């Protein structure tokens, strides 16, 4: 059976910003999607990140500092629960779908380290897998297509409904549906075994980063460096 028609666990974060080393989780969703597309389990978290939420971030996901402080749970136990939920699915062999996994999984890794929690990779013998990243797969399968590669753009391209962008549950489910449509349309990736698909994305993400770095060095920044690691950026002390 192809991974396209199998169960998936989808994961998404909304955060205080875009820096994996310093920004914090505001909301999270872990959603289990069955082969027929039915959601069999949905877990969500609202965290008090412990720092002010910038207005730019609040404008995107709708969570203010005041709301998070009044209604969010403390970050440390929530981060433990989120990480545990992801580990449970991966240990069972269910693929984890994460749009732009390099960001979400790396930021979760840093939150774990910040709060003295065992990171996801360490719970999985150093290898959080199999991960399915629609961003990496789409760039690999349709390299020369023009236009944006945001989740909303991918949903439009693959005919997936996204009614509430930047809601963690909606984004997680949309990423899973987009991954399935992608695998069905591009049989070169849809027919690949999960373990091989993960390794393909490791290579593809590195190639994509190298290509972007080369472009940036030619056009705007001669010293540009684009991270090649995927799905988690290594923690560097």
C-alpha positions as CSV (number, residue, x, y, z in Angstrom):
1,X,0.0,0.0,0.0
2,X,1.3,3.5,-0.9
3,X,1.8,6.0,1.8
4,X,-0.7,8.2,-0.2
5,X,-3.6,6.0,0.9
6,X,-2.4,5.3,4.4
7,X,-2.9,7.0,7.8
8,X,-1.0,10.2,8.6
9,X,-0.3,12.4,11.6
10,X,-0.2,16.1,10.7
11,X,1.5,18.7,12.8
12,X,1.5,22.5,12.8
13,X,2.7,25.4,15.0
14,X,1.8,29.0,15.3
15,X,4.6,31.0,16.9
16,X,5.9,34.3,18.1
17,X,8.1,34.7,15.0
18,X,10.3,33.0,12.5
19,X,13.6,32.4,14.3
20,X,14.0,28.8,15.4
21,X,16.6,29.7,18.1
22,X,14.7,32.4,19.9
23,X,11.0,32.3,19.1
24,X,8.3,30.4,21.0
25,X,5.2,28.2,20.4
26,X,1.8,29.9,20.8
27,X,-0.5,27.2,19.4
28,X,0.0,23.7,18.2
29,X,-2.1,20.9,16.6
30,X,-1.5,17.2,16.2
31,X,-4.1,15.6,14.0
32,X,-4.5,11.9,13.0
33,X,-6.0,11.4,9.6
34,X,-7.2,8.0,8.6
35,X,-6.9,6.5,5.1
36,X,-10.5,7.7,4.2
37,X,-9.6,11.3,5.2
38,X,-11.5,11.1,8.5
39,X,-10.0,12.8,11.5
40,X,-9.8,10.2,14.2
41,X,-7.9,12.3,16.8
42,X,-7.2,15.9,17.2
43,X,-5.2,17.5,19.9
44,X,-4.6,21.2,20.3
45,X,-2.6,23.4,22.6
46,X,-2.7,27.1,23.5
47,X,0.5,28.1,25.3
48,X,1.6,31.1,27.3
49,X,5.0,31.4,25.6
50,X,6.5,33.4,28.5
51,X,7.4,36.3,26.3
52,X,5.4,39.0,24.6
53,X,3.8,38.0,21.2
54,X,4.8,40.6,18.6
55,X,2.0,42.4,16.9
56,X,3.1,41.1,13.6
57,X,2.7,37.6,14.8
58,X,-0.7,38.3,16.4
59,X,-1.9,39.8,13.2
60,X,-1.2,36.4,11.5
61,X,-2.6,33.9,13.9
62,X,-4.9,36.1,16.0
63,X,-3.4,35.3,19.4
64,X,-2.4,38.3,21.5
65,X,-0.1,38.4,24.5
66,X,-3.0,39.1,26.8
67,X,-5.0,36.2,25.5
68,X,-2.1,33.7,25.7
69,X,-1.3,34.8,29.3
70,X,-4.9,34.6,30.4
71,X,-5.9,31.3,28.7
72,X,-2.7,29.5,27.7
73,X,-1.1,26.7,29.7
74,X,2.5,26.9,30.9
75,X,4.9,26.2,28.1
76,X,7.0,23.4,29.6
77,X,4.2,20.8,30.2
78,X,2.6,21.6,26.8
79,X,5.9,21.2,25.0
80,X,6.3,17.8,26.7
81,X,2.8,16.7,25.6
82,X,3.3,17.9,22.0
83,X,6.7,16.1,21.7
84,X,5.2,13.0,23.3
85,X,2.3,13.0,20.8
86,X,4.6,13.2,17.8
87,X,6.9,10.5,19.2
88,X,4.0,8.2,19.8
89,X,2.9,8.4,16.1
90,X,6.4,8.0,14.7
91,X,7.2,5.1,16.9
92,X,4.1,3.4,15.6
93,X,5.4,3.9,12.0
94,X,2.8,6.5,11.0
95,X,4.3,9.2,8.8
96,X,4.4,12.8,10.2
97,X,3.2,15.5,7.8
98,X,4.7,18.9,8.5
99,X,4.7,21.8,6.0
100,X,8.2,23.3,6.1
101,X,9.3,20.7,8.7
102,X,12.7,22.3,9.0
103,X,11.1,25.2,10.8
104,X,8.4,23.6,13.0
105,X,10.4,20.6,14.1
106,X,13.6,22.7,14.8
107,X,11.6,25.2,16.8
108,X,10.0,22.4,18.8
109,X,13.5,21.0,19.4
110,X,14.7,24.3,20.8
111,X,11.7,24.6,23.0
112,X,12.5,21.2,24.4
113,X,16.0,22.2,25.2
114,X,14.9,25.5,26.7
115,X,12.6,23.7,29.2
116,X,14.9,20.7,29.9
117,X,12.7,18.2,27.9
118,X,14.0,15.3,25.9
119,X,13.8,16.4,22.3
120,X,11.9,14.4,19.7
121,X,15.0,13.2,17.9
122,X,16.5,11.7,21.1
123,X,13.3,9.8,21.7
124,X,13.7,8.2,18.2
125,X,17.3,7.2,18.3
126,X,18.4,10.5,16.8
127,X,16.2,10.2,13.7
128,X,12.7,11.6,13.6
129,X,11.3,9.6,10.7
130,X,9.3,9.2,8.5
131,X,8.5,12.8,7.9
132,X,6.6,14.1,4.9
133,X,7.1,17.7,4.0
134,X,4.9,19.1,1.2
135,X,7.2,22.0,0.7
136,X,10.2,19.9,0.0
137,X,8.3,17.3,-2.1
138,X,6.6,19.9,-4.2
139,X,9.9,21.6,-5.0
140,X,11.4,18.2,-5.9
141,X,8.5,16.9,-8.0
142,X,7.7,20.2,-9.8
143,X,11.0,22.0,-9.7
144,X,10.4,24.6,-12.4
145,X,6.9,25.6,-11.7
146,X,6.7,29.4,-11.2
147,X,4.9,31.0,-8.3
148,X,4.9,30.8,-4.5
149,X,5.2,27.6,-2.5
150,X,3.3,28.7,0.6
151,X,0.7,26.3,2.1
152,X,-2.1,28.4,0.6
153,X,-0.4,28.3,-2.8
154,X,0.1,24.5,-2.6
155,X,-3.5,24.0,-1.6
156,X,-4.7,26.1,-4.6
157,X,-2.4,24.2,-6.9
158,X,-3.5,20.7,-5.7
159,X,-7.1,21.5,-5.2
160,X,-7.2,21.4,-1.4
161,X,-9.6,23.6,0.6
162,X,-7.9,25.8,3.3
163,X,-10.7,27.8,5.0
164,X,-8.8,29.1,8.0
165,X,-5.1,29.7,7.2
166,X,-2.8,30.1,10.2
167,X,-5.1,28.1,12.4
168,X,-2.9,25.2,13.5
169,X,-5.6,22.5,13.0
170,X,-6.6,23.8,9.6
171,X,-3.0,24.2,8.4
172,X,-2.1,20.7,9.6
173,X,-5.0,19.0,7.8
174,X,-4.4,21.1,4.7
175,X,-0.8,19.9,4.6
176,X,-1.8,16.3,4.9
177,X,-4.4,16.6,2.1
178,X,-1.9,18.4,-0.1
179,X,0.7,15.7,0.5
180,X,-1.8,13.0,-0.6
181,X,-2.8,14.9,-3.7
182,X,0.8,15.5,-4.5
183,X,1.7,11.8,-4.1
184,X,-1.2,10.8,-6.3
185,X,-0.3,13.3,-9.0
186,X,3.4,12.7,-9.0
187,X,3.7,8.9,-9.0
188,X,7.5,9.2,-8.8
189,X,7.1,10.2,-5.2
190,X,3.8,8.5,-4.5
191,X,5.2,5.1,-5.2
192,X,8.2,5.4,-3.0
193,X,8.4,3.5,0.3
194,X,8.2,5.7,3.4
195,X,11.7,5.1,4.6
196,X,13.1,5.9,1.1
197,X,10.8,8.9,0.8
198,X,12.3,10.3,4.0
199,X,15.8,9.9,2.7
200,X,14.8,11.4,-0.7
201,X,13.6,14.5,1.2
202,X,16.9,14.7,3.1
203,X,18.8,14.9,-0.2
204,X,16.2,17.1,-1.9
205,X,16.1,19.6,0.9
206,X,19.9,19.9,0.8
207,X,19.9,20.3,-2.9
208,X,17.2,23.0,-2.7
209,X,19.1,24.9,0.0
210,X,22.3,24.7,-2.0
211,X,20.5,26.1,-5.1
212,X,19.0,28.9,-3.1
213,X,22.3,29.8,-1.5
214,X,24.0,29.9,-4.9
215,X,21.2,32.2,-6.3
216,X,21.5,34.6,-3.3
217,X,25.2,34.8,-3.6
218,X,24.9,35.6,-7.3
219,X,22.2,38.2,-6.9
220,X,22.2,39.9,-3.6
221,X,24.4,38.6,-0.8
222,X,27.9,37.1,-1.6
223,X,28.1,35.6,1.9
224,X,24.6,34.1,2.1
225,X,24.3,30.8,3.9
226,X,21.2,28.6,3.6
227,X,20.7,25.8,6.1
228,X,20.8,22.4,4.4
229,X,19.8,20.1,7.2
230,X,16.3,18.5,7.2
231,X,13.9,17.8,9.0
232,X,15.7,19.2,12.1
233,X,18.4,21.8,12.1
234,X,21.2,20.6,14.4
235,X,21.5,22.4,17.7
236,X,24.8,24.2,17.9
237,X,25.9,25.4,21.3
